[in-house]
């Protein structure tokens, strides 16, 4: 076996597996997969987006987080939307405006980092060149892709009742979007129908031929900026030229004697570690999984994590982020004592509105040399903007900034927006045994933590751990999968908790993971999406 790869899109997984078969390593496979994801799941990721990846290469002594997060335009005003703010999504992930201009259109766009991140990882740690790695994505763009169940579900979400713009309206925001994603009669393409995007194929070919500089400093950059200027966008040549990737040490924590490496702020690894550190103070093996008592402990720990995540995590290049406080075992024990005493926490937000965020995707790979990559990337809430002639949709990351000055997530020129990403590796001693990543906005950190507990406290296989029904408490309500029995939630309701039952059997983020054993590896893709695990 050369390696294993797991992701939500079968076409992208196959591209990664074939990269292994052609002699590539885990980095090569992950980046080949990522480029294809931008073709076949174009509102989840792409070269107009951003993300982060954890890279572990023991034979080279390499272990780091590569950050290529979206940045606010350098000429944006910090108070640009303070008078237009109307609310906040219930998961604390998006801020809502009267005119929606932070979520659809040219003002929603931040400076993207995905292409620069992919190219940096490949040139420094891969074994294949960019043109070769991009070939599967280019071939897929030339061929087109078939609308899969999760893509169809996502495109058809009704977000108006949550005060947000529907995804279908973003797909038809530009004339090119209408021509690609809709029939001539104006109806959206449906399940099993093929989407052809020739302009995207052309753009990818130009990048493969000339390298990422054409996107950030060259002809493509000039074409992008001309489009921005013509439509009131704020991104400039200076924004693109100054986009940089950051390489930082992983953030470390521990759960039941196992070391955990995950993402630094502005991402949410600290929040995930805080949650696990609180839960470590409870003997979960003595508590029935998803029983009322188990859920009560989970949600009270989750609420305490969420309050810290909402108020403390920002861009450490701009704000002081108290990471040591968040991951402190002593503080976690104190918070656990509150839960044991029956004290209940409350999550306060500004004018809360319903919404579950899922505009993200992920890749997890491991190879026979011991290399591991956990990548999470996104275009955030898509802006709907497709620059004429280029085929990809730009990110809408500006809706994730808090329009109110003076907060950790507030807008500032060049600032990286706070992220829920948390690509994670777990070690027993010096040996990696579990790697996981997930899309899902504010649900990412608690979903990953629940899967970790399912594996290491409840002895579940990776597929069982990922498939087990999850609960969420990142607001003052408890959201539960529809597979949580009603006799369980009835008891919680009687105890005073506000229960919101999802209509979905598999809900709340989409965890993808590999468990690395001595003689066998287990990989699993979350059933709520369309993905798979492949050995190659």
Secondary structure, 3 states (H helix, E strand, C coil): CCEEEEECCHHHHHHHHHHHHCCCCHHHHHHHHHHHHHHHCCCCCCCCCEEEEEEEEHHHCEEEEEEECCECCCCCCCCCCCCCEEEEECCCCCEEECCCCCCCCHHHCCECCHHHHHHHHHHHHCCCCHHHHHHHHHHHHHHCEECCHHHHHHHCCCCHHHCCCCHHHHHCCCHHHHHHHECCCCCECCCCCEECCHHHHHHHHHHHHHCCHHHHCCHHHHHHHHHHHHCCCCCCHHHHHHCCCEEECCEEEEECCEEEEECCCCCCHHHHHHHHHHHCCCCHHHCCCCCHHHHHHHHHHHHHHHHHHHHHCCCCCCCCCCHHHHCCHHHHHHHHHHHHCCCCCCCCCCCEECCCCCCEEEEEEEECCCCEEEEEEECCCCCCCECCCCCCECCCHHHHCECCCCCCCECCCCCECCCCCCCEEEEECCEEEEEEEEECHHHHHHHHHHHHHHHHCCCCCHHHHHHCCCEECCCCCEEECCCCCHHHHHHHHHCCCCEEECCCCCCCCEEEEEEECCCCEEEEECCCCCCEEEEC
